[in-house]
């Protein structure tokens, strides 16, 4: 049984501030280790449930965070930022299920810890067919394109609540309770990892009952940028339309194609928010 693991950092055990997730912060090394340990706990639980193979996609920031020398030996690690499918690079039909480890709520979702959507400095909101979506929903659509269901998600109360609403049957491990964007009540490390192991084992045993997340086509994405400059330059991409000062939109019949256009729009918007040259 083959499990795909996409691991972000803001929802990891003990993380409460974006500085802790930045290579420039003196304590970043601590949280890289905790990130790796959360992944290992999920792998240990999945192995107990019957899983046999794992691909871990490092999915935070520069995507070079997970410590390979401390990663569980059963896992392969995919690192580096130039990925066409970003947080879902490497997913295909060969996987039985997806785990989202260390995920967070979308920007504006109440007081979710470090809430943002993909590129926090650039993006205010992303909507799919009119519904505001978080990274879990966007990425679950990619997995669904390949017929792979989301089995496990770990993070705070906001993101786990949204996952349970959107992905019927998903197992969640709530490792912290949000108080505001930069404050949370966190489980201790041992208890958090015990919970992740337990929920990962439970999730694997339920895979046969899960259905992939497949939104209804056509797929219309709308992006609200934080800068009009980003919206302006995103129009260089064919098929993208301006819908307001900071908003662009596009529509396709294929989800994988839709995501690639979205990712290109965000990359260009991010590069141009303060001027390209």
C-alpha positions in Angstrom: 0.0 0.0 0.0 1.5 3.3 -1.2 1.0 6.6 0.7 1.7 10.1 -0.7 2.7 12.6 2.1 2.6 16.3 1.5 4.1 18.1 4.5 3.7 21.8 5.2 5.2 23.5 8.3 2.7 26.0 9.8 0.5 23.2 11.1 3.4 21.2 12.6 3.6 20.3 16.3 4.4 23.4 18.4 4.5 26.0 15.5 2.7 29.2 16.4 4.5 31.9 14.4 5.7 32.3 10.8 9.1 33.2 12.1 9.6 29.7 13.3 9.1 28.4 9.8 11.7 30.8 8.2 15.4 29.8 7.6 16.4 33.2 8.9 15.0 32.5 12.3 17.5 31.2 14.9 15.0 28.5 16.0 14.2 27.3 12.5 16.4 24.2 13.1 14.2 23.1 16.0 11.1 23.3 13.9 12.6 21.5 11.0 13.3 18.6 13.4 9.7 18.7 14.7 8.5 18.8 11.1 10.5 15.6 10.3 9.3 14.0 13.5 5.6 14.6 12.6 6.2 12.9 9.3 7.9 10.0 11.0 5.0 9.6 13.4 2.5 9.5 10.5 4.7 6.9 8.7 5.0 4.8 11.8 1.2 4.8 12.3 0.6 4.0 8.6 3.0 1.1 8.7 1.1 -0.3 11.7 -2.0 0.0 9.6 -0.6 -1.9 6.6 1.1 0.7 4.4 4.3 -0.3 2.8 5.6 2.6 0.6 5.9 6.4 1.2 6.8 9.4 -0.9 7.2 12.6 1.2 6.9 15.9 -0.6 8.5 18.7 1.3 5.9 21.4 0.7 6.8 24.5 2.7 8.5 27.6 1.5 11.7 26.7 -0.4 10.7 23.1 0.1 14.1 22.1 1.6 13.0 21.7 5.2 12.7 18.0 6.1 15.9 16.5 7.5 16.6 13.5 5.3 19.1 12.1 7.7 16.4 11.8 10.4 13.5 10.8 8.0 12.0 7.3 8.4 14.0 4.8 6.3 10.8 3.6 4.6 10.3 7.0 2.9 11.6 8.6 -0.2 11.9 12.4 0.0 11.1 14.9 -2.7 12.7 18.3 -2.1 13.1 21.5 -4.1 10.9 24.4 -5.1 10.7 24.2 -9.0 7.7 21.8 -9.1 4.9 22.0 -11.6 2.5 20.5 -9.1 4.0 22.4 -6.1 2.8 20.7 -2.9 1.6 17.7 -4.9 4.6 17.0 -7.2 5.0 13.3 -7.9 1.4 12.3 -7.2 -0.1 9.8 -9.7 -2.5 6.9 -10.0 -0.2 4.5 -8.2 -0.9 5.9 -4.7 -3.6 4.5 -2.5 -4.1 7.6 -0.4 -2.7 11.1 0.5 -1.7 12.4 3.9 -1.6 16.2 4.5 0.8 16.7 7.5 1.3 20.1 9.1 -1.4 21.9 7.1 -3.1 25.2 8.0 -6.3 27.2 7.3 -6.8 29.6 4.4 -6.2 33.3 4.9 -9.2 34.9 6.6 -10.5 31.7 8.1 -11.3 33.0 11.6 -8.2 32.9 13.8 -6.5 29.8 12.2 -2.8 29.6 13.1 -0.6 31.4 10.5 -3.6 31.3 8.1 -2.7 32.1 4.5 -3.2 30.6 1.1 -0.1 29.4 -0.8 1.8 32.7 -1.2 0.8 34.6 1.9 2.6 37.9 0.9 0.8 37.9 -2.4 -2.6 36.2 -2.2 -5.6 37.3 -0.2 -8.1 34.7 -1.3 -8.6 31.9 -3.9 -12.0 30.6 -4.9 -12.9 27.5 -6.8 -16.4 27.7 -8.4 -17.2 30.5 -6.0 -16.1 28.7 -2.8 -13.1 30.0 -0.8 -10.5 27.2 -0.7 -7.5 26.4 1.4 -4.3 24.5 0.3 -5.8 21.2 1.4 -8.8 21.6 -0.9 -6.7 22.8 -3.9 -4.3 19.9 -3.4 -7.0 17.4 -2.8 -8.4 18.3 -6.2 -5.1 17.3 -7.8 -5.1 14.0 -5.9 -8.7 13.5 -7.0 -7.7 14.0 -10.6 -5.6 10.8 -10.2 -8.3 9.0 -8.3 -6.5 9.2 -4.9 -8.4 10.1 -1.7 -7.3 12.2 1.2 -7.0 9.9 4.2 -5.3 12.0 6.9 -4.8 15.7 7.8 -2.9 17.1 10.7 -2.9 20.7 11.9 -5.0 23.1 14.1 -8.7 23.1 14.8 -9.6 25.4 11.9 -8.0 23.3 9.2 -9.1 20.0 10.6 -12.7 21.2 10.8 -12.6 22.4 7.2 -11.1 19.0 6.1 -13.9 17.1 7.8 -16.5 19.2 6.2 -15.0 18.9 2.7 -13.6 15.3 2.7 -16.1 12.8 4.0 -14.4 10.0 6.0 -11.1 11.8 6.4 -9.2 11.2 9.6 -7.7 14.2 11.4 -5.2 14.8 14.1 -5.7 18.1 15.8 -2.3 19.0 17.3 -3.1 22.5 18.4 -6.1 24.8 19.1 -5.9 28.3 17.6 -6.4 31.3 19.8 -5.4 33.9 17.2 -3.2 33.9 14.1 0.0 33.8 16.1 -1.2 32.0 19.3 -2.3 28.4 19.9 -2.6 25.9 22.7 -0.3 23.1 21.5 -0.2 19.5 22.5 3.1 18.4 24.0 5.5 16.7 21.5 5.0 13.2 22.9 1.2 13.5 23.0 1.1 15.1 19.5 3.2 12.3 18.0 1.2 9.6 19.8 -2.0 11.1 18.3 -0.5 11.4 14.8 0.6 7.7 14.9 -2.8 6.6 16.2 -4.7 8.6 13.6 -2.4 7.5 10.7 -3.0 3.9 11.6 -6.7 4.5 11.7 -6.7 6.4 8.4 -4.9 3.6 6.5 -7.4 1.0 7.8 -10.2 3.1 6.3 -8.8 3.8 2.9 -11.0 1.3 1.1 -14.1 3.3 2.3 -12.9 6.7 1.0 -13.7 8.5 -2.2 -11.4 10.9 -4.0 -12.3 14.6 -3.8 -13.5 15.6 -7.2 -15.1 19.1 -7.5 -17.6 19.6 -10.3 -16.4 20.8 -13.7 -15.9 23.2 -15.2 -13.2 24.5 -12.8 -13.4 28.3 -12.4 -10.6 29.8 -10.2 -10.7 33.3 -9.0 -7.7 34.9 -7.3 -7.8 38.0 -5.1 -4.3 39.4 -4.9 -3.0 41.9 -2.3 -1.6 44.1 -5.0 -3.1 45.5 -8.3 0.3 45.0 -9.8 0.0 41.2 -9.4 -3.4 41.2 -11.1 -2.2 43.3 -14.0 0.8 41.1 -14.8 -1.2 37.9 -14.5 -3.0 38.9 -17.7 0.1 37.8 -19.6 -1.2 34.2 -19.2 -3.7 33.3 -22.0 -7.2 32.8 -20.8 -6.8 34.8 -17.6 -9.3 37.7 -17.2 -9.3 40.8 -15.0 -12.4 40.9 -12.8 -11.5 43.8 -10.6 -8.5 45.9 -9.4 -6.9 42.9 -7.6 -8.9 40.0 -9.0 -8.3 37.7 -11.9 -10.2 34.6 -13.1 -10.0 31.7 -15.5 -11.9 28.5 -16.3 -11.0 25.1 -17.7 -12.6 21.6 -18.0 -9.5 19.7 -16.7 -8.5 20.1 -13.0 -4.8 19.4 -13.5 -4.7 22.0 -16.3 -6.6 24.4 -14.0 -4.1 24.0 -11.2 -1.1 24.6 -13.5 -2.7 27.8 -14.7 -3.4 28.8 -11.1 0.2 28.1 -10.1 1.5 30.1 -13.0 -0.8 33.0 -12.1 0.5 32.9 -8.5 4.1 32.7 -9.5 3.8 35.6 -11.9 1.7 37.6 -9.4 4.3 37.0 -6.7 7.2 38.0 -8.9 5.5 41.3 -10.0 3.9 42.5 -6.8 6.7 45.1 -6.3 7.7 45.4 -9.9 9.4 42.7 -12.0 12.6 44.8 -12.8 
